[in-house]
Amino acid sequence: MVRETRAWIAESVRRFVAARGGNVAIIFALSSLPIVGLIGASVDYSRANATKADLQAALDATALMVSKQAASQSAEQLQTSAESYFNAIFKHPETQGTKITASYSNTGGSSVTVNGETIIPSDFVALIGIPQLHINSSSTVAWGTSRLRVALVLDNTGSMAEDGKMSALKTATKNLLTQLKNAASQDGDVYVSIIPFSKDVNVGAANYNANWIDWDDWEAANGSWQNTSSCNGSRSRRGKSRCNNTQTWVPANHNTWNGCVTDRDQNYDQNVTAPNPADADLGSNVASTLFPAEQYSSCPVAMMGLNYNWTAMKNLVDSMQPNGNTNQPIGLAWGWQSLVGGGPLTAPAMDPNYQYNQIIILLSDGLNTQDRWYSAQTPVDNRMYQTGNGSGTCANIKAAGITIYTIQVNTGGDPTSTLLRNCATDTGKFFELKSSNQIVTAFNTIGTNLAQLRVAK
């Protein structure tokens, strides 16, 4: 275009010089010069706009690339990285004085800003005193204004031993942990808890001296009768006899407890009310906020509260073993508990400079079979979500602004779990899987969604 315009101008000048008529020459000069100037200026500015578009694209790509390591680099390292990426992308040898500057900020989240400028010599507007055109632009990538807290509620019941489900769950969970780790720019951007469940959950046997445990039923079931010369007719808080004629029931030492707890008293089993140690002295007809100890023979491995010790979490996943009956409500309740803290779990304080997305991912391979009170599916389901009135743990969690993903691993031809489907925040967050290897795919899909949720451009 530049060559053709120059040729046109040259021909116009030749005709102007060759013209013999005075009027023709004057008219031609007066009419041609504005046209020549406008066409020449349009060519220069067209080149400038194309260069600016390429500059912007190079700055965008550079900002995205350097943002991955910006939090861990010095200012000098960040600048060097930015220049290296930019120079590999921006290919305009005709420009002059091209330079960029990169800066990182962690105020109110994290961001990288890359500013760039360059100069292109002008061909035509130089004739009117503008020898060069200055171009500048900027690109900012912001992230970390959103932080993630994710509770993984994982079925460890006996049926998970079938069809390779437990092996697939371990692989999928460790892959998901890697995705979540990579979504964090710095420690604390992403916290994860892991809640293995069967009929009970394991809060850790080392907590046997904790004041948030209700020992009443455990002491009534674990111990031995010992001969005594007198019997005072003592009873447990719930009215169970600890005396039998000339023998007295002596509870076992609490340090023999295996760490399992069962469902809290209704309706504390459906919420995250903080346990109150004073409830240990309540009468048997009053609901307690404490967590009831139980020596469940199929106790799963101990849960882990919110943390970012990725190695420790993967080791926990490797230690999971399938055993016991299915009680999804208790797993879900403790997933929620892990996000707010309470009992053995601590939820780190939230920084007001960030927005927090709280997520529960509940995976189970079967239908509910047993909880503290029932050995039938429907009443157990109703503690978690009651279809008729939409009440239960699921509804309470969603009302608290927490997003729920649910996954049914249905390799045995069970009916689709309407419970898990209704419990999910929306139908797009319910997954029904027909094979074990789909667990890996489902977790990868969820992990990708969560990583995108945290990183915003």
N, C-alpha and C positions, 0 to 999 in steps of 0.2 A: 504493500500500500504506500509506504514511504517513497519507494522508487518511482511508482507511477505518478504520485503527486508532484515529486520533483520534476519529472519529465513534462508534466502538464504546465507547471510554472515556467519552465524553461521555454516551452513552445509559446506560451502567452507573452513572455518577454520578447522573443524573436519577432512575433507578429507586431508587437508594440513598436519595436525599433524599426521594422520594415514599413510601417504605415506612413503614407505620404500626406494624407489629408490632416490638417491641424485639428479639425473638429473630431475626426475619427480617433486620433491619438489621445486627445484629451478625454473623450468619452470612454474609450477603452481603458485608459489608466484609472479613471475614477471608478468605473464599474468593476474592474478586475481585482484591484487591490483588496477590497473588503472580502470578496469571495475567496481569494487566495489565502488571506489571513484566517478566515473561518475554517476552511478545509485543512489548512496546516495545523491550526490549533486542535481541531478534532482528532487529527492523527496523533498528536502528542499526548493528548489526554486519554485517548483510547489505549495507547501503550501504557500510560501510567495506571489506569484502572486494572488492566490485565496484570501488571506487576504487583499492584496492591492485593489483588485476589490471591495471587501465588504467595505473597508475603503472609497474608492472613492464614492461609492453609498451613504454611510451614510453622507459623507460631502456634497454631492450634495443636498440631501434631507434636511439636516440641514440648509444650506444656503438659500434654497428656503423658508423654514418655517420662519426663523428669519427675512428675508427681509421684511415681511409684517409689522413689528413693529419697525424695526431698526431705522428709522428716529426719532422716538419719545422716544427712550430709551437711557439711559446713557450707557457708555462703560461697566460698571459692570453689568447692567441689560442685555445687549446684550450677554455678556459672559455667564452669568448664564442660559439664555434661550438656547443658543447654546449647552452648555453642557448637559442640560436636554433633548433636542431633540436627540442629538447624542447618548447619553447613552441608550436611549430607542430603538435605531435602531441597533447600532453596538454590536453584541453579539459574542464575541470571548474571552472566559475566559482563553484561553491558552496564550494570548498575555500579555505583560508586559509594564508598563510605558506609557500606552496610554494617550495622552492628545491632546486637541485642543485649538486653539485660534481664536476668532472671532473679526473682526474689520469692522467699517462702514466708508465710505467716501462719501462726497457730492461734490467733485471736478469734474466739467464737467459732472454733472449728479450724480446719487446715485449708490452705490454699497456696497455689503457685501462680504467679503472674509473670508472663514473659512479654516484654516490650521490644519492638523492633522498628528500625528505620533504615531507609536507603534513599539514594538519589539516582535519577535517570537524566542524562543530558537531553535537552530539547533540540529538535530539528527546526522547528518553524517558529514557535513563540520566542525563540532567541532573537528573532528579527525585531521583536518589540521589547527587548530588554529583559527577557526571562530565560536565561541560559540553561537552567536546570529545574527539575521538578522534585520536590521533597515528598516522600511517602512515609507514613508511619502507621503503626497499628499495634494492637495489644490482644493478648489472650489470657484468660484466667480459668483455672480449674480449681473448683472448691470441693472439698470432701470433709467428712468427719463432722459436719453439722448434724449428722444423724448417726447415732450409735445403736448397736444391736445387743440385746440380751435374749439368749435362746435357751430354752429348756428342752432337752431331749428325753422324752418319756418312752422307755423302750421295754417291750414285752419280753420277759425272761421266763415265761411259763413252759411247762413240759412239752407242749406241742411245737414249740420253736425248734425242737430237735429234729423234726421231720422235714424232708424235702430240701435239706441244706439251708433252711431259713436262718438259723443262728449264724452260720458261717457268712452268709450273704449280708446279714445285718451288721456284723462286725466290720466287714469290708466297706459297706456303704457308710457306716457311721464314721470310720476313720477318714474316708475320703471327704465327707462333709466337714469334719473338723479341719482338714487341710484347707478347704475352700474358705471357711470362716476365718482361719488364721490369716490367709492371704488377703482377706477383705479388710483387715486391720492395718492401719498405717502406723499405729503406735499402741503400746500396751494400754488396755482399757477401752479401746474402740469396740471390741467385741468380747462379751463374756458368755460363757456356756456352762450350763449345769447338766448333769446326767442322772436320770432317775430310773434305774432298773426296777421293774415291779413284777410280782406274781399275784398271790392273794394279799400279800403284805409288801411293805418296803423295808429296807434296812437302813436305819439312821446311824449305825455304827455302834458296836458293842462297847467301845471305849467311853460312851456317854452314860454308863450305868449309874453315875452319881448325879446326873443332870436333874434339875428341879422341874423340868417340863414333861417328865414321864409319869404316866399313871401306872402304878405297879399293882393295883388292886386285883385284877383278874389274873395277872401273871403269878402273883404270890399265892393265889388260891389254887393254881394249877401246877405249880412247881415247888416242890418241897417234900417233906416226909412227915409221917406220923411218929411222934416220939412219946414213950411212956412217961406218965406224970402221976404224981400222987393226988393231984386235984385237977379239976376242969372248971374253968370259969365261963364256959359257953361263949367265948369270943367269936365274933363274926367279921367278915370282910365288909368293906363299905357298901357293897352291893348285896349284903345279906347272906353270903356263903359261909357255912359253918367252918370254923377252924378248930373245932373241938369234937372228940368222939369218945364219950364215956371217960375212960381213964387215960386216954391219949390226947395229945395236943399237936395240932398241925404246925410245923415249923417251916416257913418259907425258905427256899434256897437262897443263897447269897446272890445278890444282884449281879455280881461279877461273873456269874455263870450264864447270864442272858446272852443270846446270840445276836442282838441288835435289831430284831424285827419289831415293828409296830403295826397294829391293825388300824381300821378306820376309827376316827374320833367319834365321840357321841354325836348323835343327830341333833341339830343340823350343822354342827361345827365341821362335820365331814365334807360339807359343801362350800366352805369358805376358808379364809386365811386369817381368822381372828387369832391374835397372838395368844400363845398359851399363858395362863395365869397360874403360877405356883400355888396360890391360895386355894385353887380348886381341889387340891389333894385332901382338903378337910371337908369337902361338900358331902351332903348326905347322898344315899344311893339313888334317890329319885330326882336328883338335879344333874343336868347335863354338864359335863366337864370339858374345858378347853384343852386339857392335857392329851398327850399322845399315848394311847394304851400299849404297853409292852406286851409282846406275845412271843412265845418260844416256838415259832412256826418252823416245822421241820424242813420245809422247802424255802427257807429264807434266801432271797437273792443276794448278790454282792451289794456292798454298801454304796449308797448314793454319793454324789459329789456336787457340792453347791457351786454357785457362780464363780468362775475362775478363768484364767487364760494360760494355764499350765497344759499346753497341748500334748506334751509327752505323757504326763500323768493321766490325762483323760483317755488317751489311746491305750495305755496300759490297763485302765479300768475296763474299757470295752473288751480287750482281749481276755479278761478274767471272767466275763459273763458266762453263766451256764444255765441251760434250760431246765426248769423244774417247777412244779407246783401248779395251782389253779389260777384262773384269770379273774382279776379285779381291776378293770380299767379305771374305775372312779378313784381308787386310792392313788394310782400313778398320776392321774391328771391333777388331783388335788395337791400332790407334792410337787409336781411341775410348777404349779402356780405358787406354792409356798416358797419354792426356790427363788422366784423372781422378786418376792417381797421380803423374804427373810422370816425367821422364826424357828424356834427349836434349835436344831443343830446347824441351821443354815443362816448365812449372813449375806445380805444383798448390799453391795457397795453403794454409797450415796451417789445420787445423780447430779452431775454438773449442770447448773442452770444455763450454761452457754451452749448446751447441746440439746437436740431432740432425740428421744429414745424410742426405738421400736422394740416392743417386747413380744416374743414369739414362743409358742409351745408347739412342739412336733410330737404327736402321739402315734406310735406304731404298735399295732397288735395283730396277731394272726388268727384270732378266734373270737367267739362270743363270750360274754361274761358268764362265769360259772359259780363263783362263790365270793362272798365278802364276810364281814364280821357277823352279820345277822342272817344272811340268806344263802341257800344253796340252789338257787334257781335263777335263770337269766333275767326275767322281767323285773323283779324287785331290785336286782343289782343295777340294771339299766336305769331304773327310775331315780336312783340316787345321783346318777350322772346327768341325765336329761330326761324329763318327763314330757312326752309328746303332747299330751292333752293341754298342758298350760305353759309349756316352754320353760319350766323351772329346772333347777338342779345346778350342778357344778359348772357345766358348759355355759349355761346362760349367765351365771355369775361372773365367769372369767371374761366373756365377751363384753359384758356390761362394764367391766373394769378397763376396757380399751386394749386388751391383749388379743393378738391374732392367734388362731388355732389352726394348725394343719393336722389332718388325721389320715392315717394310712391303714388300710385293711389288706393284710397279706392273705389272700383267699386261695390257697393252693388245694384245699380239700373240698371245694364245691359247696361251701356254706352259702346261705343267702347273703345278699349284699347287706352290710350292716347299716340299717337306717340310723342307728344310734351314732355311729362315727360320722356318717354323712351329715346328720343334723347338728352334730357337735362342731363341725368345722365352721370357720368364719363365713365361708361361702362355698358353693359347690365346686368352684375351681381349686379349692384347697383340700378337697377330699380325693384320695387316690385309692382305687381298688386294684390290687395287683393279683395276677393269676399265676405268676411264677416267682420263684425266689430271686432270680437274677434281676427282676424288675425293681427290687428294693434299691439296688445301686443306682438305677436310672432315676427313680423317683427322688431319692436323696440328692442326686446331682441337680435335678431340676429345681428343687427347693433351695439348695445352696446357691445356685445361680441367681434365683430371684432375690434371695436375702442379700447377696453381695451387691446387686444392682440397687437394692433399696438403701444400702448404707452409703454407697459412693454416688454423689450427685455432681454433674458437671454444670 
